[in-house]
């Protein structure tokens, strides 16, 4: 199939494009920068330069490639200060709203058969059980600093799944770790843990679901080749509370156990969003993806995955 990857040089794109090529697909990759043409070619795809926030350029890029499948992996996430979550996600939020709308419009114009888009499993309501499935409720009362970001993911999901003219798939990825992420050998979060600057807030009861970026890319290929319309959680087999995974990571890194601070102290340095992620977040089940996509993560547990990383 002809596959157009929007965000081909991003963290997932760099893992995804070579796997699509290896699977026999004809791949093109959208990049905003002329300077990244060579990187797209190195990954095995044909580069297409377009600004994802320019409707005309997106339409022209899609018309040029005329893909069977569009894969929307557009983000612009740098360093994240959870006290200012929406500020740091502002460009990503535009890519998830305007960018999604432009890709869908361009895809419909050329009759794209399948549209696959990136979302995140932080969208689940922080009520009920600790592990959520795809049919569970969306968070309607996110932390104040995360409202715009959660709303952008909701827009993306509703727009994509509302496109009845194509086979629409939303992938709710877990927390990325591995090459190019902040949870990597030289990543920002690993360094904070090493330096004893990543405290455990409150009871650390927030449940996180992780996924190695290579496993996320493999699941995306599986979704393109085997997925049905709908939502898939793309996470590992081992959701873990912060009280479990953060000390576990510190031990793997040979660092001191994280200091514990009460919620009100955590709110001062991490904001309400940070406290929510530490204490209230829900994890996600990958049962549907494993069942329907014939996919298994090569790193089934964050513990062995972190050790390998």
N, C-alpha and C positions, 0 to 999 in steps of 0.2 A: 504494500500500500504506500501511497505518497503521504508522508507525515510531515506536518509543519509544526515545529516546536517554537513557541513564543517564550523567550527566556532561555535560549539555548546555551548561553555562557554562564548561567547562574549555578548555584550549588547543586541543584537537582539536574539541571540541563547538562552539565558536564559529565554526569554519571549516566544520564538517560540516552543522549544522542548516540554514543558508541554502542550501546546495547541494542538500540533500534536498528542501527546499521548492521550489526552482527546477526540480528534476527531476519535480515533480508529486506528491510523496508527502505524505500527511497526517501531520504530525510533532508529537509531544508530547515534552517534555523534562523529565526529573526533575532537580530541584534541592533541596538540603537546606534552603536558606534562603528564607524568605518574602520577604526583601529583593531576591532575584534573579528574582522572578516577572516583573518588567518587562523585565529583560534577555532572558529566554527569549522573551517576546512580541516584543521588538525583533528577535530573530534569526529570527522567523517561526513559532515553535512554540507550542503550548498548554502552559503550565507545569503541572507536577504536583509538589507539595512532598512530599518523603519523605526520611527518613533511610535511606540505603542499608545501614546496619548494624542496622536494626530490621526483623526478618523480617515482622512484621505490617504495617508501613507499606509495605514493598516489595510485599507481596501485594496490599494494597488499591490501590496505585498501578497495578499491572499489570492488576488486575481492572477498574479504572475505564476504562483506555484500551483494553484488549483488542487489543493490537497484533498485526499479522502478523509484525513483526520487532522484536527487541530488540537494540540496539547498546550494548554495555558498554564505556564509555570512562571509568570511574571511577578517578581517581587523586587523590592529595593531596600533590603534590611541590612543596616550596618550595626553599629553599637546600639544597645538598647538600655535606656534608663527607665525602669518601670514606673518611676514617679511621673514620667512624661511619655507614657506608652503611646498615646495617639499622636503626639508630636513626632516621635521617632518613626512611626508607621505611616505618616501622612502620605508619602509618595506611594507606598505599597497599597494604601487604601484607595488611592486614585486608580492604580493599576487594576485593583479588584472591582472597581465600579465602572469608571469610564473605559478602562482597557478591556474589561470583559464585554461591555456593550459593543465596542467597536469590533472586537474579534467575532462576536456572534453575528453582527450585522454583515460583516464581510463574508463569514462562513455561509450564511444563508444565501447570499447572492450567488455563490458558486456551487451550492448544493453539497456542502460538506456532510459526509455520512456519519461522522462521529466527532464529538467535542468533549474533551477530557480536561478538567480544571482542578487546580490545587486549592484545597481549603485546609482547615486545621481542626484537630479534635478538642481544642480549648473552647469550642462553641457550645458544649453541653451544659445544661442547667445544673447548678450546684445544689441539687436536692435529690433525695432518693438514694439509690445504691451508688457504690463507689465506682463501678465499671459500667460504662454506657455502650449501648448498641446503636446502630444507625437510625433506628426508628424512635429513639428517645428524644425528649424535648430539647429545643434550642434554649440557650440562656437568654432570658428576656430582661434580666436585671444585672448586667455586668458591672464591674467596678467602674467608677466614674472615669478614670483615666483610660479605660479600654472601650468605652461605648462606641466611639466612631469606628474602631477597628473591628469589633464584633459586628456592627451594623454593615460594614463593608463586606465581611465574609457572608453575612446573610444575603446581601444583595447579590453577590456572586452566585451563591447556591440557588437562589430563587430564579435568577435570570437564566442560568444554565439549564436547570431542570425544567424550567418553563418553556424551553425551546423544543416544541413538539416536532419540528421539522428534522431533527437529528437525534442520533443515539447519544444522549447526554449522560455523562458520568462525572461525579464529584468525588475526589479523593481527599478524605480527611486524614492528613498525615499527623503522626505524633511529633514529639520533640526531636528534631534532627541532631545527630551527632556524627562524627567522622570528618573526612577531609573537607576543608572549606567552611566548617561551622565553628561556632564558639566553644563547642564541646569536642575538642580535638587536641592532639599532643601540644600544639602551640596556640590553642584557642584561649580566648579571653576568660571563659568560665572556668576552665581547668586551672588557669593561672591564679584566679581568685581563690579557688579551693586550696591550691598549693600554699598560697600566702596567708591562709587562715582569715580571708576576708569575705567569705561566703557563709554567713551565719544561718542557723536553723531558727526559723521564726515560729513562735507559739508551739503548738504540738506537732508541727510538721505533718499534719494530717492530709494535706493536699496530695492527690494521687496523680502521678505523671505516667504517660505512656510514651516510650521512646521508640525511635526507628533509625537505624543506620542509613545514611544517605544512599548507599549502594543497594540496600534492601528496598528502600523507597522507589528507586529507579526500576528495579526488577518487578515490583508490584505494578508500576505504571505500564511497563511493557505488557504484563499479564492482563491488565485492565483493557488495554487497546485491543489485544488479541482475543480475549475471552469474556470481557465484562458485559454486563447488561445495564440498561438504563437505571440510574439510581446512585446511591451513596455507598462508599466503601471506607471503613476505617483502615488505614495503613499504619499499623503499629506492631510492636513485637509481642511476644507471648506473655510478658511479665510486667504488667502495670505495678508500680511501686510508689509508696508514700515517700514524701520528701524525707521523713524521719528514717527511712530505710536507705534510699539511694544516695543521699548526700553524705552520710558517714561512710557508706560503702565506697563511694568515689574517693573520699579523702584517704581511706585506707589503701586503695589501689595506687594512689599517687604518693604514698608515703608521707602524707601530711597529718597534722594534728586533727583530732576530731573537731567538727565545726562547733563554735560557741553557740549557746542557746540564748535567745533574747525574747522577751515578751512581745506580744502583738503591737503594743503601742510604740515600742522602740523600733520594731520592724517598719511600722508605718512612716517613721521619720526618715529612714534612708531608702526605703523601697516603695513608698506610697501604698495606697489601698490596693492597687493592682498587684504589687509584689506580695502583699500579705494574703490576698485571695489565692494567688498561685501556690503559695507555701502551705496554706491551711485548708482551702476549700475545693480546689480543683478536682475534677473527676477524671478517671482514666477511661480507656476505651477497649472494646473487645475486637479482635481481628478475626473472629470465627467466620463471618460472612466472606471476607476476602479469601481466607484459606479454603473455604468450601467452594466458592463459585469461580475463583480465578486460578485454582490449582497452583497456588503460590505458598511458599513457606519462607520466612525470613532466615537467612543464613546466620544471623545473629539473633537467636530466639530470646535472649535475655540481655538487658542493658549491662548486667554485671560482666558477662563474658565479652560483650561488645566493647565496653569501656576498656577492659583489659587489653583487648586486641588493638584498640585505638592508641 
